[in-house]
Amino acid sequence: MPLTIVVADDDMDYRLIVRYLLASVSDTMTIVGEAADGEEALAVALRERPDIVITDLVMPRLNGIELTRRIRQEPPQTTIILMSSDDMSYREGRCARSPHEDARDPFAQAPDP
């Protein structure tokens, strides 16, 4: 049975590229849904319960970080792949603080010994 994938990005060209790249491995992976914003992505992910969600970091209505947190509350076994073509200032400003705010944060990792 192929892995199921949801692709979320507000850029249609990006979604087309992902679809094109995954077409060559359609016997092992299949796209079961696409979304143009974070709220739509959450609805699709909750409905489809995919194995993998490939999502943009910066999206309207719900960014990739918050989308990941919300998905982790429902189908926690879903693997999330966060990607972005935006500059690193967003990551440095929000993502870098995120793991330190709450030990239960899905991005938090134990420090190396």
ROFINU-929365 format. One record per residue: residue number from 0; residue in one letter; y negated, z negated, x of N, C-alpha, C, O, CB in turn. Coordinates in nm, 4 decimals, padded with zeros to 6 digits. Glycine has a CB too. Layout:
N
LOMI    n  res      n_c2      n_c3      n_c1     ca_c2     ca_c3     ca_c1      c_c2      c_c3      c_c1      o_c2      o_c3      o_c1     cb_c2     cb_c3     cb_c1
LOMI  NUM    A         Y         Z         X         Y         Z         X         Y         Z         X         Y         Z         X         Y         Z         X
...
END
This chain:
113
LOMI    n  res      n_c2      n_c3      n_c1     ca_c2     ca_c3     ca_c1      c_c2      c_c3      c_c1      o_c2      o_c3      o_c1     cb_c2     cb_c3     cb_c1
LOMI    0    M   00.1184   00.0000   00.0846   00.0000   00.0000   00.0000  -00.1251   00.0000   00.0893  -00.1350  -00.0814   00.1812   00.0004  -00.1233  -00.0963
LOMI    1    P  -00.2203   00.0903   00.0632  -00.3412   00.0970   00.1471  -00.4310  -00.0255   00.1287  -00.4329  -00.0882   00.0228  -00.4204   00.2239   00.1149
LOMI    2    L  -00.5049  -00.0574   00.2344  -00.6075  -00.1617   00.2250  -00.7162  -00.1122   00.1306  -00.7481   00.0067   00.1298  -00.6671  -00.1972   00.3665
LOMI    3    T  -00.7730  -00.2016   00.0515  -00.8802  -00.1647  -00.0402  -01.0147  -00.2065   00.0185  -01.0274  -00.3136   00.0778  -00.8588  -00.2296  -00.1790
LOMI    4    I  -01.1139  -00.1210   00.0010  -01.2449  -00.1407   00.0640  -01.3565  -00.1189  -00.0369  -01.3507  -00.0279  -00.1196  -01.2626  -00.0457   00.1837
LOMI    5    V  -01.4596  -00.2051  -00.0285  -01.5852  -00.1858  -00.1012  -01.6932  -00.1619   00.0036  -01.7008  -00.2342   00.1029  -01.6200  -00.3102  -00.1939
LOMI    6    V  -01.7761  -00.0614  -00.0181  -01.8849  -00.0278   00.0741  -02.0174  -00.0548   00.0033  -02.0421  -00.0047  -00.1063  -01.8758   00.1219   00.1217
LOMI    7    A  -02.1023  -00.1351   00.0682  -02.2314  -00.1711   00.0089  -02.3444  -00.1399   00.1062  -02.3490  -00.1926   00.2173  -02.2339  -00.3207  -00.0303
LOMI    8    D  -02.4344  -00.0542   00.0631  -02.5524  -00.0209   00.1425  -02.6517   00.0476   00.0511  -02.6135   00.1276  -00.0343  -02.5162   00.0698   00.2647
LOMI    9    D  -02.7804   00.0163   00.0689  -02.8816   00.0800  -00.0140  -02.9098   00.2234   00.0308  -02.9807   00.2965  -00.0384  -03.0098  -00.0015  -00.0112
LOMI   10    D  -02.8561   00.2642   00.1441  -02.8735   00.3994   00.1958  -02.7503   00.4832   00.1589  -02.6414   00.4618   00.2121  -02.8956   00.3975   00.3505
LOMI   11    M  -02.7690   00.5777   00.0683  -02.6588   00.6623   00.0235  -02.5945   00.7377   00.1396  -02.4727   00.7553   00.1417  -02.7078   00.7610  -00.0814
LOMI   12    D  -02.6754   00.7825   00.2367  -02.6209   00.8541   00.3521  -02.5217   00.7671   00.4287  -02.4184   00.8165   00.4739  -02.7339   00.8995   00.4452
LOMI   13    Y  -02.5520   00.6382   00.4438  -02.4610   00.5474   00.5131  -02.3277   00.5385   00.4368  -02.2206   00.5445   00.4971  -02.5253   00.4064   00.5279
LOMI   14    R  -02.3356   00.5242   00.3056  -02.2124   00.5169   00.2263  -02.1322   00.6458   00.2384  -02.0093   00.6421   00.2437  -02.2448   00.4888   00.0788
LOMI   15    L  -02.2007   00.7595   00.2429  -02.1306   00.8873   00.2601  -02.0627   00.8952   00.3966  -01.9513   00.9463   00.4074  -02.2284   01.0046   00.2435
LOMI   16    I  -02.1285   00.8453   00.4999  -02.0710   00.8453   00.6346  -01.9449   00.7589   00.6384  -01.8426   00.8003   00.6930  -02.1742   00.7943   00.7380
LOMI   17    V  -01.9523   00.6396   00.5808  -01.8346   00.5520   00.5781  -01.7215   00.6203   00.5015  -01.6067   00.6190   00.5457  -01.8689   00.4147   00.5134
LOMI   18    R  -01.7537   00.6791   00.3882  -01.6518   00.7494   00.3094  -01.5881   00.8614   00.3920  -01.4662   00.8787   00.3906  -01.7137   00.8070   00.1797
LOMI   19    Y  -01.6713   00.9373   00.4640  -01.6219   01.0461   00.5483  -01.5297   00.9925   00.6589  -01.4222   01.0475   00.6830  -01.7401   01.1234   00.6102
LOMI   20    L  -01.5727   00.8853   00.7253  -01.4920   00.8290   00.8341  -01.3580   00.7748   00.7850  -01.2565   00.7888   00.8532  -01.5691   00.7183   00.9040
LOMI   21    L  -01.3574   00.7138   00.6681  -01.2337   00.6564   00.6162  -01.1411   00.7605   00.5535  -01.0231   00.7331   00.5318  -01.2660   00.5503   00.5146
LOMI   22    A  -01.1933   00.8786   00.5246  -01.1108   00.9837   00.4642  -00.9935   01.0217   00.5544  -00.8866   01.0581   00.5055  -01.1959   01.1075   00.4346
LOMI   23    S  -01.0130   01.0135   00.6834  -00.9059   01.0520   00.7764  -00.7918   00.9502   00.7810  -00.6848   00.9794   00.8345  -00.9630   01.0699   00.9160
LOMI   24    V  -00.8140   00.8314   00.7255  -00.7097   00.7281   00.7230  -00.6796   00.6869   00.5780  -00.6449   00.5719   00.5512  -00.7534   00.6041   00.8069
LOMI   25    S  -00.6933   00.7814   00.4866  -00.6775   00.7501   00.3449  -00.5368   00.7022   00.3095  -00.5169   00.6429   00.2035  -00.7115   00.8711   00.2624
LOMI   26    D  -00.4400   00.7271   00.3961  -00.3059   00.6769   00.3694  -00.2945   00.5269   00.3965  -00.2005   00.4624   00.3501  -00.2046   00.7525   00.4537
LOMI   27    T  -00.3904   00.4708   00.4718  -00.3868   00.3277   00.5025  -00.5052   00.2501   00.4451  -00.5001   00.1274   00.4369  -00.3824   00.3085   00.6513
LOMI   28    M  -00.6117   00.3200   00.4052  -00.7312   00.2549   00.3505  -00.7890   00.3406   00.2390  -00.7911   00.4633   00.2479  -00.8375   00.2307   00.4613
LOMI   29    T  -00.8361   00.2739   00.1333  -00.8981   00.3475   00.0242  -01.0213   00.2721  -00.0263  -01.0187   00.1499  -00.0409  -00.7971   00.3700  -00.0905
LOMI   30    I  -01.1286   00.3460  -00.0524  -01.2509   00.2864  -00.1059  -01.2342   00.2716  -00.2568  -01.2138   00.3696  -00.3285  -01.3772   00.3732  -00.0710
LOMI   31    V  -01.2432   00.1469  -00.3035  -01.2258   00.1195  -00.4468  -01.3586   00.0960  -00.5179  -01.3623   00.0824  -00.6402  -01.1359  -00.0015  -00.4661
LOMI   32    G  -01.4687   00.0912  -00.4408  -01.5989   00.0725  -00.5017  -01.7107   00.0859  -00.4016  -01.6928   00.0644  -00.2817  -01.6063  -00.0610  -00.5679
LOMI   33    E  -01.8273   00.1222  -00.4533  -01.9482   00.1330  -00.3720  -02.0615   00.0664  -00.4476  -02.0587   00.0556  -00.5702  -01.9825   00.2819  -00.3390
LOMI   34    A  -02.1621   00.0215  -00.3719  -02.2768  -00.0442  -00.4333  -02.4022  -00.0122  -00.3538  -02.3974   00.0049  -00.2320  -02.2553  -00.1968  -00.4418
LOMI   35    A  -02.5164  -00.0042  -00.4253  -02.6443   00.0274  -00.3632  -02.7310  -00.0955  -00.3400  -02.8383  -00.0848  -00.2807  -02.7189   00.1259  -00.4480
LOMI   36    D  -02.6861  -00.2127  -00.3861  -02.7605  -00.3363  -00.3594  -02.6620  -00.4532  -00.3602  -02.5459  -00.4371  -00.3979  -02.8748  -00.3584  -00.4655
LOMI   37    G  -02.7082  -00.5686  -00.3191  -02.6211  -00.6843  -00.3050  -02.5642  -00.7369  -00.4349  -02.4476  -00.7762  -00.4391  -02.6943  -00.7922  -00.2384
LOMI   38    E  -02.6431  -00.7388  -00.5410  -02.5928  -00.7871  -00.6704  -02.4819  -00.6966  -00.7222  -02.3797  -00.7440  -00.7719  -02.7071  -00.7949  -00.7736
LOMI   39    E  -02.5031  -00.5661  -00.7100  -02.4007  -00.4705  -00.7520  -02.2753  -00.4864  -00.6653  -02.1631  -00.4801  -00.7156  -02.4548  -00.3252  -00.7434
LOMI   40    A  -02.2952  -00.5070  -00.5356  -02.1816  -00.5261  -00.4443  -02.1005  -00.6489  -00.4822  -01.9775  -00.6456  -00.4793  -02.2305  -00.5388  -00.2998
LOMI   41    L  -02.1685  -00.7568  -00.5177  -02.0990  -00.8786  -00.5588  -02.0157  -00.8523  -00.6841  -01.8998  -00.8933  -00.6912  -02.1997  -00.9927  -00.5841
LOMI   42    A  -02.0731  -00.7852  -00.7816  -02.0008  -00.7546  -00.9052  -01.8771  -00.6689  -00.8764  -01.7697  -00.6942  -00.9309  -02.0936  -00.6824  -01.0052
LOMI   43    V  -01.8923  -00.5682  -00.7911  -01.7794  -00.4811  -00.7574  -01.6724  -00.5604  -00.6821  -01.5533  -00.5468  -00.7103  -01.8269  -00.3603  -00.6724
LOMI   44    A  -01.7148  -00.6425  -00.5869  -01.6189  -00.7214  -00.5082  -01.5422  -00.8200  -00.5956  -01.4217  -00.8380  -00.5776  -01.6913  -00.7969  -00.3963
LOMI   45    L  -01.6099  -00.8831  -00.6890  -01.5425  -00.9786  -00.7777  -01.4475  -00.9080  -00.8736  -01.3424  -00.9615  -00.9089  -01.6455  -01.0596  -00.8568
LOMI   46    R  -01.4852  -00.7879  -00.9153  -01.4001  -00.7117  -01.0066  -01.2783  -00.6528  -00.9352  -01.1666  -00.6597  -00.9864  -01.4807  -00.6000  -01.0722
LOMI   47    E  -01.3004  -00.5950  -00.8166  -01.1943  -00.5229  -00.7453  -01.1103  -00.6109  -00.6530  -00.9964  -00.5768  -00.6214  -01.2547  -00.4123  -00.6650
LOMI   48    R  -01.1667  -00.7247  -00.6096  -01.0961  -00.8134  -00.5157  -01.0424  -00.7352  -00.3949  -00.9222  -00.7370  -00.3684  -00.9798  -00.8858  -00.5875
LOMI   49    P  -01.1323  -00.6658  -00.3210  -01.0871  -00.5801  -00.2109  -01.0377  -00.6612  -00.0907  -01.0660  -00.7803  -00.0778  -01.2003  -00.4875  -00.1673
LOMI   50    D  -00.9643  -00.5941  -00.0047  -00.9220  -00.6548   00.1214  -01.0412  -00.6665   00.2165  -01.0521  -00.7631   00.2921  -00.8086  -00.5720   00.1867
LOMI   51    I  -01.1307  -00.5667   00.2118  -01.2444  -00.5583   00.3044  -01.3706  -00.5190   00.2285  -01.3664  -00.4335   00.1399  -01.2159  -00.4564   00.4181
LOMI   52    V  -01.4835  -00.5820   00.2637  -01.6151  -00.5384   00.2182  -01.6942  -00.4998   00.3422  -01.7125  -00.5812   00.4327  -01.6888  -00.6504   00.1348
LOMI   53    I  -01.7409  -00.3760   00.3461  -01.8294  -00.3296   00.4532  -01.9684  -00.3271   00.3932  -01.9946  -00.2521   00.2992  -01.7867  -00.1869   00.5102
LOMI   54    T  -02.0585  -00.4095   00.4477  -02.1900  -00.4231   00.3854  -02.3029  -00.4180   00.4869  -02.2879  -00.4561   00.6030  -02.1975  -00.5522   00.3081
LOMI   55    D  -02.4151  -00.3700   00.4390  -02.5386  -00.3711   00.5167  -02.5909  -00.5140   00.5204  -02.5688  -00.5913   00.4272  -02.6451  -00.2735   00.4564
LOMI   56    L  -02.6590  -00.5479   00.6262  -02.7189  -00.6805   00.6387  -02.8423  -00.6930   00.5500  -02.8614  -00.7953   00.4841  -02.7557  -00.7090   00.7847
LOMI   57    V  -02.9258  -00.5898   00.5480  -03.0517  -00.5939   00.4742  -03.0412  -00.5002   00.3539  -03.0393  -00.3779   00.3677  -03.1720  -00.5539   00.5660
LOMI   58    M  -03.0344  -00.5620   00.2344  -03.0248  -00.4853   00.1098  -03.1124  -00.5502   00.0045  -03.1432  -00.6690   00.0136  -02.8778  -00.4760   00.0604
LOMI   59    P  -03.1529  -00.4726  -00.0961  -03.2292  -00.5325  -00.2068  -03.1406  -00.6219  -00.2940  -03.0183  -00.6081  -00.2978  -03.2932  -00.4223  -00.2931
LOMI   60    R  -03.2067  -00.7129  -00.3631  -03.1491  -00.8035  -00.4633  -03.0580  -00.9113  -00.4072  -03.0508  -01.0194  -00.4657  -03.0730  -00.7246  -00.5625
LOMI   61    L  -02.9886  -00.8878  -00.2976  -02.9028  -00.9880  -00.2357  -02.8673  -00.9345  -00.0978  -02.8012  -00.8312  -00.0868  -02.7735  -01.0177  -00.3225
LOMI   62    N  -02.9105  -01.0038   00.0081  -02.8832  -00.9508   00.1421  -02.7370  -00.9733   00.1803  -02.6637  -01.0440   00.1111  -02.9761  -01.0167   00.2463
LOMI   63    G  -02.6963  -00.9129   00.2901  -02.5571  -00.9193   00.3327  -02.5072  -01.0594   00.3623  -02.3900  -01.0894   00.3396  -02.5386  -00.8355   00.4528
LOMI   64    I  -02.5938  -01.1453   00.4125  -02.5537  -01.2830   00.4423  -02.5251  -01.3585   00.3130  -02.4219  -01.4245   00.3004  -02.6634  -01.3556   00.5239
LOMI   65    E  -02.6163  -01.3487   00.2176  -02.5959  -01.4183   00.0906  -02.4776  -01.3570   00.0150  -02.4013  -01.4286  -00.0498  -02.7242  -01.4123   00.0042
LOMI   66    L  -02.4629  -01.2265   00.0235  -02.3477  -01.1604  -00.0380  -02.2182  -01.2184   00.0190  -02.1254  -01.2485  -00.0560  -02.3534  -01.0069  -00.0151
LOMI   67    T  -02.2119  -01.2337   00.1491  -02.0926  -01.2900   00.2134  -02.0655  -01.4308   00.1635  -01.9516  -01.4646   00.1316  -02.1086  -01.2907   00.3660
LOMI   68    R  -02.1681  -01.5120   00.1567  -02.1507  -01.6496   00.1075  -02.0967  -01.6512  -00.0355  -02.0083  -01.7304  -00.0684  -02.2843  -01.7259   00.1138
LOMI   69    R  -02.1502  -01.5636  -00.1197  -02.1082  -01.5612  -00.2601  -01.9650  -01.5090  -00.2739  -01.8877  -01.5598  -00.3551  -02.2042  -01.4742  -00.3431
LOMI   70    I  -01.9301  -01.4083  -00.1949  -01.7927  -01.3565  -00.2000  -01.6954  -01.4645  -00.1526  -01.5869  -01.4783  -00.2091  -01.7784  -01.2278  -00.1128
LOMI   71    R  -01.7316  -01.5396  -00.0519  -01.6445  -01.6449   00.0012  -01.6135  -01.7529  -00.1032  -01.5141  -01.8242  -00.0895  -01.7091  -01.7089   00.1235
LOMI   72    Q  -01.6958  -01.7658  -00.2057  -01.6711  -01.8645  -00.3111  -01.5608  -01.8188  -00.4067  -01.4933  -01.9018  -00.4676  -01.7999  -01.8914  -00.3893
LOMI   73    E  -01.5425  -01.6899  -00.4198  -01.4461  -01.6379  -00.5176  -01.3185  -01.5876  -00.4501  -01.2173  -01.6577  -00.4505  -01.5096  -01.5249  -00.5992
LOMI   74    P  -01.3216  -01.4660  -00.3916  -01.2008  -01.4193  -00.3218  -01.2148  -01.4447  -00.1709  -01.2464  -01.3520  -00.0963  -01.1759  -01.2672  -00.3497
LOMI   75    P  -01.1920  -01.5680  -00.1251  -01.2205  -01.6017   00.0149  -01.1348  -01.5265   00.1160  -01.1667  -01.5270   00.2350  -01.2017  -01.7482   00.0353
LOMI   76    Q  -01.0277  -01.4623   00.0724  -00.9426  -01.3885   00.1650  -01.0035  -01.2538   00.2044  -00.9556  -01.1909   00.2988  -00.8057  -01.3670   00.1035
LOMI   77    T  -01.1064  -01.2085   00.1355  -01.1705  -01.0806   00.1652  -01.2366  -01.0848   00.3018  -01.3126  -01.1769   00.3318  -01.2739  -01.0453   00.0573
LOMI   78    T  -01.2076  -00.9849   00.3848  -01.2723  -00.9709   00.5154  -01.4065  -00.9028   00.4937  -01.4154  -00.8033   00.4218  -01.1829  -00.8894   00.6161
LOMI   79    I  -01.5114  -00.9568   00.5563  -01.6458  -00.8996   00.5436  -01.6863  -00.8405   00.6783  -01.6747  -00.9058   00.7820  -01.7495  -01.0076   00.4962
LOMI   80    I  -01.7337  -00.7169   00.6753  -01.7895  -00.6527   00.7945  -01.9365  -00.6295   00.7663  -01.9719  -00.5471   00.6819  -01.7149  -00.5174   00.8301
LOMI   81    L  -02.0231  -00.7027   00.8374  -02.1686  -00.6886   00.8230  -02.2191  -00.5903   00.9283  -02.1876  -00.6023   01.0467  -02.2408  -00.8272   00.8372
LOMI   82    M  -02.2979  -00.4930   00.8828  -02.3541  -00.3949   00.9747  -02.5000  -00.3730   00.9381  -02.5402  -00.3948   00.8237  -02.2745  -00.2610   00.9704
LOMI   83    S  -02.5793  -00.3298   01.0359  -02.7179  -00.2969   01.0067  -02.7744  -00.2059   01.1138  -02.7386  -00.2149   01.2313  -02.8022  -00.4237   00.9949
LOMI   84    S  -02.8624  -00.1193   01.0710  -02.9344  -00.0343   01.1657  -03.0769  -00.0844   01.1857  -03.1548  -00.0235   01.2590  -02.9357   00.1113   01.1172
LOMI   85    D  -03.1113  -00.1962   01.1200  -03.2447  -00.2535   01.1339  -03.2596  -00.3211   01.2700  -03.1612  -00.3472   01.3393  -03.2724  -00.3542   01.0207
LOMI   86    D  -03.3847  -00.3488   01.3068  -03.4081  -00.4150   01.4346  -03.3541  -00.5579   01.4330  -03.3208  -00.6104   01.3268  -03.5577  -00.4154   01.4678
LOMI   87    M  -03.3454  -00.6193   01.5469  -03.2821  -00.7498   01.5605  -03.3703  -00.8663   01.5168  -03.3237  -00.9802   01.5179  -03.2410  -00.7700   01.7019
LOMI   88    S  -03.4937  -00.8430   01.4790  -03.5809  -00.9534   01.4404  -03.5277  -01.0253   01.3165  -03.5453  -01.1464   01.3030  -03.7228  -00.9023   01.4148
LOMI   89    Y  -03.4631  -00.9519   01.2266  -03.4056  -01.0160   01.1085  -03.2950  -01.1114   01.1509  -03.2911  -01.2258   01.1054  -03.3512  -00.9105   01.0092
LOMI   90    R  -03.2058  -01.0659   01.2369  -03.0946  -01.1484   01.2822  -03.1456  -01.2709   01.3561  -03.0973  -01.3820   01.3344  -03.0007  -01.0679   01.3718
LOMI   91    E  -03.2419  -01.2505   01.4420  -03.2950  -01.3620   01.5198  -03.3651  -01.4634   01.4310  -03.3598  -01.5836   01.4572  -03.3911  -01.3112   01.6263
LOMI   92    G  -03.4308  -01.4155   01.3261  -03.5050  -01.5056   01.2386  -03.4188  -01.5799   01.1393  -03.4360  -01.7004   01.1214  -03.6080  -01.4298   01.1653
LOMI   93    R  -03.3264  -01.5114   01.0740  -03.2475  -01.5760   00.9687  -03.1054  -01.6072   01.0113  -03.0585  -01.7195   00.9931  -03.2445  -01.4892   00.8466
LOMI   94    C  -03.0366  -01.5098   01.0672  -02.8951  -01.5297   01.0989  -02.8758  -01.6319   01.2091  -02.7810  -01.7105   01.2051  -02.8313  -01.3983   01.1395
LOMI   95    A  -02.9632  -01.6319   01.3059  -02.9458  -01.7239   01.4177  -02.9546  -01.8682   01.3721  -02.8866  -01.9540   01.4283  -03.0496  -01.6971   01.5253
LOMI   96    R  -03.0363  -01.8978   01.2717  -03.0472  -02.0348   01.2203  -02.9347  -02.0685   01.1240  -02.8961  -02.1847   01.1107  -03.1810  -02.0547   01.1511
LOMI   97    S  -02.8829  -01.9685   01.0581  -02.7871  -01.9907   00.9510  -02.6684  -02.0797   00.9876  -02.6391  -02.1723   00.9120  -02.7366  -01.8608   00.9047
LOMI   98    P  -02.5985  -02.0571   01.0986  -02.4821  -02.1393   01.1278  -02.5145  -02.2854   01.1531  -02.4275  -02.3712   01.1379  -02.4111  -02.0843   01.2453
LOMI   99    H  -02.6367  -02.3151   01.1909  -02.6712  -02.4521   01.2270  -02.7194  -02.5339   01.1078  -02.7290  -02.6563   01.1164  -02.7771  -02.4515   01.3338
LOMI  100    E  -02.7492  -02.4679   00.9980  -02.8026  -02.5385   00.8820  -02.6956  -02.6157   00.8060  -02.7246  -02.7200   00.7473  -02.8698  -02.4408   00.7891
LOMI  101    D  -02.5724  -02.5658   00.8065  -02.4687  -02.6269   00.7252  -02.3335  -02.6020   00.7916  -02.2966  -02.4867   00.8143  -02.4711  -02.5709   00.5800
LOMI  102    A  -02.2606  -02.7059   00.8225  -02.1330  -02.6917   00.8919  -02.0309  -02.6147   00.8083  -01.9348  -02.5609   00.8634  -02.0775  -02.8288   00.9277
LOMI  103    R  -02.0499  -02.6083   00.6766  -01.9587  -02.5338   00.5904  -01.9963  -02.3875   00.5802  -01.9293  -02.3120   00.5097  -01.9556  -02.5949   00.4529
LOMI  104    D  -02.1000  -02.3459   00.6474  -02.1474  -02.2082   00.6430  -02.0374  -02.1133   00.6915  -01.9738  -02.1414   00.7930  -02.2752  -02.1919   00.7289
LOMI  105    P  -02.0131  -02.0010   00.6212  -01.9064  -01.9090   00.6622  -01.9319  -01.8431   00.7969  -01.8405  -01.7837   00.8542  -01.8886  -01.8025   00.5581
LOMI  106    F  -02.0542  -01.8522   00.8489  -02.0845  -01.7932   00.9776  -02.0706  -01.8946   01.0907  -02.0738  -01.8579   01.2081  -02.2241  -01.7353   00.9764
LOMI  107    A  -02.0554  -02.0201   01.0558  -02.0490  -02.1259   01.1557  -01.9174  -02.1183   01.2315  -01.8122  -02.0912   01.1738  -02.0654  -02.2638   01.0900
LOMI  108    Q  -01.9251  -02.1425   01.3603  -01.8070  -02.1478   01.4449  -01.8147  -02.2737   01.5282  -01.9232  -02.3199   01.5634  -01.7952  -02.0216   01.5347
LOMI  109    A  -01.7002  -02.3281   01.5592  -01.6984  -02.4453   01.6460  -01.7419  -02.4024   01.7859  -01.7051  -02.2942   01.8315  -01.5565  -02.5116   01.6488
LOMI  110    P  -01.8198  -02.4863   01.8545  -01.8618  -02.4518   01.9896  -01.7420  -02.4466   02.0835  -01.6445  -02.5198   02.0663  -01.9653  -02.5521   02.0409
LOMI  111    D  -01.7511  -02.3594   02.1827  -01.6459  -02.3522   02.2839  -01.6433  -02.4810   02.3660  -01.7490  -02.5339   02.4003  -01.6670  -02.2297   02.3761
LOMI  112    P  -01.5242  -02.5325   02.3983  -01.5176  -02.6573   02.4754  -01.5669  -02.6409   02.6178  -01.5673  -02.7372   02.6946  -01.3761  -02.7095   02.4774
END
